[in-house]
Amino acid sequence: MLSRADITEVDDPVIETFLGLLAHDIANHPERLQAVDAGFVMRIQSLVNGTEVDLVPALSEGDK
């Protein structure tokens, strides 16, 4: 079953916890950060080339 998620202003505790974990790790181990090189970006772009996703249209009743 697929349905469009309601966008709310409520903070998600799972996301907040995950972002806190990332912030803590970056602060304590900045040497682990790596730049994304152009070759990697080109590889990703080649994998999705021509793919279009439209997230705006409403789901039909049959898709719920």
Backbone as numpy.savetxt, mean C-alpha at the origin, in Angstrom:
# Nx Ny Nz CAx CAy CAz Cx Cy Cz
-16.45 -12.69 -1.19 -17.29 -11.52 -1.19 -16.40 -10.29 -1.19
-16.64 -9.38 -2.09 -15.90 -8.13 -2.17 -16.86 -6.99 -1.89
-16.38 -6.02 -1.16 -17.17 -4.81 -0.95 -16.21 -3.65 -0.76
-16.67 -2.49 -1.09 -15.86 -1.29 -0.96 -15.79 -0.92 0.52
-14.60 -0.64 1.00 -14.42 -0.25 2.40 -14.88 1.17 2.59
-15.53 1.42 3.71 -15.92 2.78 4.06 -14.69 3.52 4.55
-14.48 4.72 4.04 -13.35 5.53 4.47 -13.81 6.35 5.66
-13.12 6.18 6.76 -13.47 6.92 7.97 -12.24 7.63 8.49
-12.47 8.53 9.40 -11.38 9.27 10.02 -10.84 8.55 11.25
-11.38 7.39 11.57 -10.96 6.65 12.76 -9.58 6.05 12.52
-8.71 6.21 13.50 -7.37 5.63 13.40 -7.45 4.12 13.51
-6.66 3.44 12.71 -6.60 1.98 12.73 -5.47 1.58 13.67
-5.76 0.90 14.77 -4.71 0.55 15.73 -3.65 -0.37 15.15
-4.01 -1.21 14.20 -3.04 -2.12 13.59 -2.05 -1.32 12.75
-2.57 -0.39 11.94 -1.70 0.44 11.12 -0.82 1.31 12.00
-1.42 1.90 13.04 -0.65 2.75 13.95 0.49 1.96 14.60
0.22 0.72 15.01 1.25 -0.12 15.62 2.35 -0.44 14.61
1.95 -0.78 13.39 2.92 -1.11 12.35 3.80 0.10 12.02
3.18 1.27 11.87 3.95 2.47 11.57 4.89 2.82 12.72
4.45 2.59 13.94 5.31 2.80 15.10 6.51 1.87 15.08
6.28 0.62 14.71 7.37 -0.35 14.59 8.37 0.11 13.53
7.88 0.56 12.38 8.77 1.05 11.33 9.57 2.26 11.80
8.91 3.21 12.45 9.59 4.40 12.93 10.68 4.04 13.93
10.38 3.13 14.82 11.35 2.69 15.83 12.55 2.02 15.16
12.28 1.13 14.20 13.36 0.43 13.51 14.24 1.39 12.71
13.63 2.34 12.03 14.39 3.32 11.25 15.25 4.18 12.17
14.68 4.60 13.30 15.43 5.43 14.24 16.61 4.68 14.85
16.42 3.39 15.12 17.47 2.61 15.77 18.45 1.95 14.81
18.06 1.79 13.56 18.93 1.12 12.57 18.87 1.81 11.21
19.26 3.07 11.13 19.19 3.77 9.84 20.08 3.13 8.77
21.06 2.35 9.18 21.94 1.69 8.21 21.20 0.62 7.40
20.04 0.22 7.83 19.26 -0.80 7.11 18.48 -0.22 5.93
18.34 1.10 5.88 17.61 1.72 4.78 18.39 1.57 3.49
17.67 1.28 2.42 18.30 1.13 1.11 17.52 1.94 0.08
18.25 2.57 -0.81 17.61 3.31 -1.89 17.04 2.33 -2.91
15.95 2.73 -3.54 15.37 1.95 -4.62 16.04 2.41 -5.90
16.73 1.49 -6.58 17.45 1.91 -7.79 16.54 1.90 -9.02
16.98 2.58 -10.05 16.19 2.74 -11.27 15.89 1.40 -11.93
16.80 0.46 -11.85 16.58 -0.87 -12.43 15.40 -1.58 -11.80
15.27 -1.47 -10.49 14.16 -2.09 -9.77 12.84 -1.43 -10.17
12.84 -0.11 -10.26 11.63 0.62 -10.67 11.22 0.20 -12.08
12.17 0.09 -12.98 11.87 -0.32 -14.36 11.31 -1.74 -14.40
11.84 -2.63 -13.56 11.36 -4.02 -13.50 9.90 -4.05 -13.04
9.59 -3.31 -12.00 8.22 -3.25 -11.49 7.29 -2.66 -12.55
7.72 -1.59 -13.20 6.89 -0.98 -14.24 6.64 -1.94 -15.39
7.62 -2.75 -15.74 7.42 -3.71 -16.83 6.41 -4.79 -16.45
6.31 -5.11 -15.18 5.36 -6.13 -14.73 3.92 -5.63 -14.75
3.71 -4.34 -14.61 2.36 -3.80 -14.57 2.02 -2.97 -15.81
2.92 -2.94 -16.78 2.71 -2.14 -17.99 1.40 -2.52 -18.66
0.56 -1.52 -18.90 -0.71 -1.75 -19.57 -1.84 -2.14 -18.65
-1.57 -2.34 -17.39 -2.61 -2.71 -16.44 -3.31 -1.46 -15.94
-4.63 -1.47 -16.03 -5.41 -0.34 -15.56 -6.34 -0.79 -14.44
-6.40 -0.02 -13.39 -7.29 -0.31 -12.27 -8.10 0.94 -11.99
-9.41 0.78 -11.99 -10.30 1.90 -11.70 -11.00 1.61 -10.38
-10.62 2.31 -9.32 -11.18 2.07 -8.00 -12.41 2.92 -7.71
-12.83 3.73 -8.68 -13.93 4.67 -8.45 -15.31 4.04 -8.61
-15.57 3.21 -9.64 -16.94 2.75 -9.84 -17.46 1.90 -8.66
-18.75 2.06 -8.39 -19.37 1.28 -7.32 -19.49 -0.18 -7.75
-19.41 -1.06 -6.77 -19.64 -2.48 -7.05 -21.12 -2.68 -7.29
-21.45 -3.58 -8.22 -22.87 -3.87 -8.46 -23.39 -4.77 -7.34
-24.70 -4.85 -7.21 -25.32 -5.68 -6.18 -24.89 -7.14 -6.32
-24.69 -7.60 -7.54 -24.29 -8.99 -7.77 -22.87 -9.28 -7.33
-22.04 -8.25 -7.18 -20.64 -8.43 -6.79 -20.45 -8.43 -5.29
-21.47 -8.08 -4.54 -21.32 -7.98 -3.09 -21.33 -9.33 -2.43
